[in-house]
Amino acid sequence: MHGETILIVDDEKLIRWSLTQELSKAGYRILEADTMKQGLSIVDNKEPDLIILDQLLPDGTGLDLLHDVVNKQISAPVIMLTAVDRSETAVKAMKLGAIDYVTKPVNIEELEVVIERALESTKLKRQIAHFLKEQNKSNGLCGIIGTSPVMKNVFEAITNIARSNGTTVLITGETGTGKELAATAIHFLSERKNNPFMTVNCSALPESLIESELFGHEKGAFTDARNQKKGIFELADCGTILLDEIGDISQKIQVKLLRVLEQKTFQRIGGVEEITVDIRIIAATNQSLEKLLEKQTFRLDLYYRLNVASLTMPPLRDREDDILLLAEYFLNEFNTKFHKHFQGFTEEAKAILYKYHWPGNVRELRNVLERTVLLNNDVIIRAPHIHFMHVATGISTDLPQTINVGIDGQSLYELEKQALLTSLEKTGYNQTHAAKLLKISRDTLRYRMKKYNLLKHLSN
């Protein structure tokens, strides 16, 4: 199912009915107009994703309507319907800005291919425009916000991986850490940036459907296969595919995926033709594939093929210095969205954000800020405005119960410094062991030690 909205502008009721029937079966939402005036009204008010436009209309021509659509800077691609003997009309339409044309009588299979190609082209243009906008923002990389040492390492890894044009990548990390953003950055920083970037959520689709989505099918391959369908591997040729939640795919799909990785070829379901593609595969998971290997639910040979270049997205609790930066970014976003005027956070509100464990990571922080901005009216975010799905207790739920730092009369600054000193003393000032005791990375430990001028105590 596609879900995009298509506007059909044609004064012939039978043609509109026929196209509506067939395209609805393919999963598109259909709007209809029989005049130029009605078509323009729908374009202005409904914002369709694509327009199918007939040349001859009662109150004008398709070219007139196309001209108006282009002048209004409507982003929806336009496909012209034209008679076989009117090739000059098709040429004019393409010069005016139509993305393609189809001759009457309409071959529905041909039209579906043209529609799919047009929508993918438009999606790609929007992705590139968004990427260029995000790339110009400071405090991050390609829409990934962060200035902490651990995130600077992530940005360096993303940049290096992107330079290797075809290397398969495995991205791991907890839910909400930004794995899809990292995959997107790898694509748009690579030589493949002008080609498709497509995402498949492997956990959201049943086995029968994911096979068809990935590899496509031939007409008649199964009961509902009324037409040939190209799969994502075919549509993403020369581009990048993100296979999200790769740990959830079945053994059968694992075998087929392994073949694509090794041979760069596959067959559509029900087909015999070998289709060759040039694609980069990025796999992402919040599961431990090593544990799945132990359970023998994930193939070892596929694991090795996927894990050529690896990237781990750190949890938010390991990048504490980014919390306020992210919170301010989301505050600005939701100020605009909800027409609010929050100026920032009180010190008490900041302390609450800092000491919370953030089990849902950046995604949870975004949701908390969205709810906070939506439900409150003030000029600043205060402590009572902030509510979590989980209760935060103590300085951090990262700190083991064996580290007793006390809280009477101590500021958050003093508590954190004391927690660091306690963990270092318990481990004989061994940074690696102290980091494990606090359940943070060694880089994060060293950054916080520098923050509190504790590096002078160490010799290792």
N, C-alpha and C positions, 0 to 999 in steps of 0.2 A: 504494500500500500504506500502511495506517495503522500497524499494529503495536501499538495499545492492546489491553489485556486486558479482555474483557467476561465477566461472570458471568451466566449464565442460570439462574434459580431457577424451576422449573416441574415439577410432578409428572407431566405428560403427556410420555412419552418421544418421541412422534412430533413434538410441537411443538419440543422441545429439539433433536431431530435436524434438523428442517427449518431452524430458525433458525441452528444451528451450520453447516450446509452453506452457506447463503447469506451469512452474515456472515464466514465463513472466506474465501470467494471475494473479499470486499471488503477482505481484508487484516487482519482483526482476529483476535487469539488468544482462543479461547473456553474458558471453564471452565463446568462444569455441576453443578447440585445439584437433587435432587428433593424435599428436605425443608427446613424452616426451620432445623433443627439443622445440617444439612450446609452450608447456605448461610452461616450465621454462622461456621462453622469456616473456610470458604474465605475469607470476608471478613477474618477475623483473621490468617490465615496467608499468604495470597497477595496481598492488597491489590490487588484489581482496579481498573481505571480507570473502570468503569461497571457498573451492575447492572441487569439486566432482570428484573423481579419479578412473578410471577403472584399474583393475589389469593387463590386457594384452594390451600392446601397441607395435606398429611396431618396435620401436627402443629401447625398454627396458621394464621394468615392472613398475606397479604402485608403488611398494615398493621402487624401485630405485628413482623414482621421489619424493616420500614421504621423503626418506632419504635426498635428496638434499634440499627440502623445510625446513626440520627440521634444517639441518646444516646452512642454510642461516638465521636462526632465524626469519623466516616469521611468523607473528602472526596469519595469516588466518587459521582457523580450517580446517581439512581435513576429508572428509567422503569418505570411500572406497566403490566401487561397486564390489561385488564378487559373483561368482556363488554359488548355494546352496551347492554343493559338495566340496567347497574349504574353509571350516571353518578354516583350519589351516592358510590360508592367512589372514583372518580377525584377528586372534589372533596375528600374526606377525605385522600386520598393527597397531593394538592398542598398542602393545609394543613399536613400533617405534615412536608413537606420534599421530596417527589418533584419532580423537575424537569419531568416531562412524563408523559403516558400515551398508550398506543396500544390501540385496541379489537381484540378478536378477531372474526373470523379476521384474522390479521395481514397487512397489506399490506407486503411487505418493502421496497419503495421508500420508502414513508412512514416505516417504522421507521428506515431508513438515514439519512434526512434528520433525524429526531428525534435519533438517536445523534450525528450529526455536530455538530448544534447544541448538544447537551448537553456534549459533550467540549470544544468551542470555548469555551463559556461558563465551564466549570471552568478551562480553561487561562488564560483572561483573568483570572479571579479570583486565580489563583496568581501571575500576572505582576504584578498590581497590588499584592498583598500583599508580594511580593519587592521591588518598587520602593520601596514605602513604608518597608520595613525598611532598604534600602540608602541611601535618601535621608537618613535620620537619622544616618548614619555621618559622622564628620568626615574631613578630609583627602581630599576628593574630591567627585564629583558623580554621584549615581545609580549607585554601584558602580564608577565610574571613579576609581582612586586616583591622587592627584598633588597636589603643592603647588608645583611648579616654575613659574617665570614662563611658560614656553611652554604648560604645561597650564592655567594660569589663563586664558590667551587662548583656549584650546580650550573651556573651560567657559563663558566669556562668549559665544563664537560659538554653542555648542549652545543656550544659553538664548535668545539672540536669534532663532535659526532656529526654535525650538519655538514662539515667539509667533506666527509667520506660519503660520497653521493649515493651509494647503494647498500651500505652496510646495514644488516638487520640489527634492530635495537630492542632490548628488553628494559622496560621501565617498571620499577617496583616502588611500593610506598603505600602507606595507609590510605584509607578512604578520605577524600577531601584534601589531599596534599598537592594536587595540581598536575597529575600525570598527563591528562589530556592537553593541558596548556603546554607542557614540556614537549609533547609529541608535535603539536602544532608549530612550536618555535623551531624544532628541528627541521620540519618540512620547509617553512618559509625562509629559513636561513640557508637552505641548500640550493643546489642548481635545479632542483625540481619545483621550485616555488611557483612557476607559471603553469604548472600542471595540477591535476586534481589532488586534493587531500580528502580522503573519505574515512569515515569512522563506522565500525561495527561493534555494537555491544553484544558480546558473545553470551552473556548471561541472560539477556532479555529475549532471546529467540530460541524456539524449540529446534531440535536437530534437523528436522525436515526442512524448516524454513531457512535456517542459517546456511544450509548447503546450497539452496537455491539463490539466496542473497549473495553468497560469495562467488559461486561458479556459474550461475545462470542456468537456464534450461531450454530445451528445444520444444517446439509445439508438439503437444500430445505426449510429453514425457511422463505426465501423471494426469489425474482426473481434471484438475483445474488449470492445466497448462494449455490455455487456448491459443497463446501466441508464443513466439520465441522471446526469451528474455535474456538480456546481457547481465552478467553478474558484476559485482563490484570489482573483482580482479580485472575484468575486461574494461570496465568503465574508467578505472584508475590507471590505465596504462601510461607509463612514463611519470607517474606521480607516486603518492605515498598512501598506504593504508594503515590505519590504527586499528588493531584488534584488541579492544578493551575487554578486560576480565578473561584473558586467554586461558586461565586455569579451569574455566567452566566448559570448554569444548569437549565433545565426546571423542573416544578413541578413533571412531570412523573418520571424523573431520580432521583429527590430528594426522592421520595417514595421508589424506589428500593435501593438507597444508604442507606437510613435509615434502611432498612431491613438487609443489609449486616452488618451494624454497630451493630445492636441489636442481630442478630442471627448468624452472621458469615456464612451465607449460601445464595445461589442465584441459579437461573436457567439460562442456556443459552437461547437465543432467540429461540423459537420453541422447547425447550426441556422440559422434565418433571423430569429429574434427579436433586435431590438436591445436590449441590456441596458445600462442607464445606471447608473453607479456614482459615488460620491463618495469618492475615496481619495487619500491622499498617497503618492507614490512616492519612496523613498529608494534610490538606487543606490550601490553600493560596488565598488571595484576596487583591486587592488594593481598593476595594469598602467597604463601611460601611454596614455590614450585618444588623446592627441595623436599618438603614434606609430602607433596603429591607424588614425587618420584618414589619415595619410600613406600607409599601406599600402592604404587604401580598403577595409578590412574592418569599419569602423565608420562609420555614417551621420553626416554633419555635422549634418543637421537634428535627429536624435535627440540628439546631443551637446549642442546648444544647449538643447534642451528639458529635458535632465537637469541641466545645469549652471546652474541658476537661482541656487541658493544652494550654495556649495561649502565643504567642510571638509576639511582635511588633518590626519590623525593623525600626530604626530611620532614618529620612531623613538626607542627607549629611549636610544640613545647621545646624543641631543640633550636628554635630560631626566635627566641624571646624578643630580641631587639627589633624584629619586624612587626611585632603585634600592633604597636601604636601606629606605625606607618600604614599597615593594612587597614586598621580601624579608621584612620583619617581618610584613606582612599575610598572605602565603602561609605563613609559618612557623606562625602561629597557626591558620590553616585546616587545615594538615596535622597539626599537633599534635593537634587535635581528631579528625580523621579516623582517624589511626593510633594514637591513645592514647599519644602521646609527650609528653615534658616538656622540650623545648628552651627555654632562657631567652633566647637571643639569639645573637650572632655575636662571635667574637674579632676583634681589629683586623686580623689577617692575613686572616681570611675576608672581612671587609669590603673590604679592599684588592683581593682577587681579584675580588669582585663588581664593584667600581668600574672596574677596568682592563679588564675583558672587553668585547669589542665588541658583544655581543648581536645577532647577525644575525637571530635569531628573535624579537627584541623581548620584550614582556611575556609572551607565550605561552611563550617559551623559558625566561624567568626562573621562571615558575610551574612548568614541567616540571622544571627543575633543583632547585628547592626540594622538590617532591614526591618526587623520587628520593632527594634527600639525607636527608630526614626518614624516609622509608620504610626505607632501607638502613642507618641508623646508630642507635646507642643511646648517648646522652650527655646532658649537661645544657646543652651549648652547641655551636653549629656551629663547627667548626674548619676550617682551610684544607684538610687532607687529605680532609675529608668531601665537598668540592665537586668535581664532575667535569662537564666540558662535552663536547658533541659536536664542538666545534671547539677548537683550541688557541689560547689567548690569549697573545700575546707583546708585550713592551714595555709602556709605559704605556697605549697604546690603539692598536687597529688603525685608528683614524680618523686618526692622525697620519701625514702623508706622510713618505716616507723622506728628503726634502730637509730636514726639520727634525731636526737632530741635537742632542739635549739631554743625552746622556750619562746614566749611571745610577750610577756608582761612588759609594757612600756617601751617596746622596741619598734622602730620603724621598719617598713618593708625593706629598705636599703640595708639596715643592720641585720635583719633576719637572713637575707640572702647571703650576705658576707659571712655570717656566722655558720650557715649551712655549708658553705664552701670550705671554710677552715676546719669544721668538724670532720667532713668527709676526707679531707687531705690528711689530717692528723690520724684518723682511723686506719688509713692505708699507707702510713709512712711516707706521705707526700709523693706517692706514685700517681702520676696524672691519669694513666690509663685505668687503674683500679678505682680511683676516686670518681672518674667519669661514669664507670659502670655502676658504682654504688648510688650515684645520683640519677642514673638512667638518662644521661645526656651524652652527646658525642664529645670526644676529646677536644675537638676544635672549639665547641661551645664552652667547655670548661676553661680552656686557655683564654678565650675572649672575656669570660666573666672574671677570671683571675686578674687579667690586665685592667679591667674596669675597676676592680677594688684594690689595685696595686699589690697583688699577692704573688706575683711572679718572682719577686726578690727572695722569697722563702725557699725557692726550688733550685735544685742542681741538676735534675733530670729533665 
